[in-house]
Amino acid sequence: MQTFEKDVLDSLKNSYENKEELIADIAVVHGELLFIHPFREGNGRTARLLANLMVRKESYGSLRFEKVGKLEFEEYVAAVQNCGTKDYTKMINFIRSIFPD
């Protein structure tokens, strides 16, 4: 049986040549963590914290989760659901839309 650590975390890069590579890795980690829902409470907060740690490690500002309104939240939920089939396209687009300038 594959694990979150083996499938996702072990595949992350140590450094990124461009922000698109970083966005893709953030999308996978964020989406998978939310999809597997490992905690009784705090999954969203934990996933947002980890995503922001990944961004800040590469010297970018924080992701702009505060931009997420009702319409964007519905897209966000659909993106998380797609991660269940390893389709990260929607999550990549979502992370790109809240990536710091």
Backbone hydrogen bonds, N-H to C=O, Kabsch-Sander energy under -0.5 kcal/mol:
donor,donor_aa,acceptor,acceptor_aa,energy
7,D,3,T,-3.2
8,V,4,F,-2.3
9,L,4,F,-1.5
10,D,5,E,-2.3
11,S,8,V,-1.0
12,L,9,L,-1.2
22,L,18,N,-1.4
23,I,19,K,-3.0
24,A,20,E,-2.2
25,D,21,E,-2.1
26,I,22,L,-2.8
27,A,23,I,-2.6
28,V,24,A,-2.0
29,V,25,D,-2.5
30,H,26,I,-3.1
31,G,27,A,-2.5
32,E,28,V,-2.7
33,L,29,V,-2.4
34,L,30,H,-2.1
35,F,31,G,-2.5
36,I,32,E,-2.7
37,H,33,L,-1.3
46,T,42,G,-2.5
47,A,43,N,-2.6
48,R,44,G,-2.5
49,L,45,R,-2.4
50,L,46,T,-2.5
51,A,47,A,-2.3
52,N,48,R,-2.4
53,L,49,L,-2.3
54,M,50,L,-2.2
55,V,51,A,-1.9
56,R,52,N,-2.8
57,K,53,L,-2.3
58,E,54,M,-0.8
58,E,55,V,-0.8
59,S,56,R,-2.1
60,Y,55,V,-1.8
64,R,98,I,-3.0
65,F,63,L,-1.2
67,K,64,R,-1.8
68,V,65,F,-1.9
69,G,67,K,-0.7
73,F,69,G,-2.4
74,E,70,K,-1.7
75,E,71,L,-1.5
76,Y,72,E,-2.4
77,V,73,F,-2.5
78,A,74,E,-1.9
79,A,75,E,-2.3
80,V,76,Y,-2.4
81,Q,77,V,-2.4
82,N,78,A,-2.1
83,C,79,A,-1.1
83,C,80,V,-0.6
84,G,80,V,-0.6
84,G,81,Q,-1.2
85,T,82,N,-1.7
86,K,83,C,-1.7
87,D,82,N,-2.0
88,Y,86,K,-0.8
92,I,88,Y,-2.9
93,N,89,T,-2.3
94,F,90,K,-2.3
95,I,91,M,-2.9
96,R,92,I,-2.6
97,S,93,N,-1.8
98,I,94,F,-1.0
98,I,95,I,-0.8
99,F,95,I,-0.6
99,F,96,R,-0.8
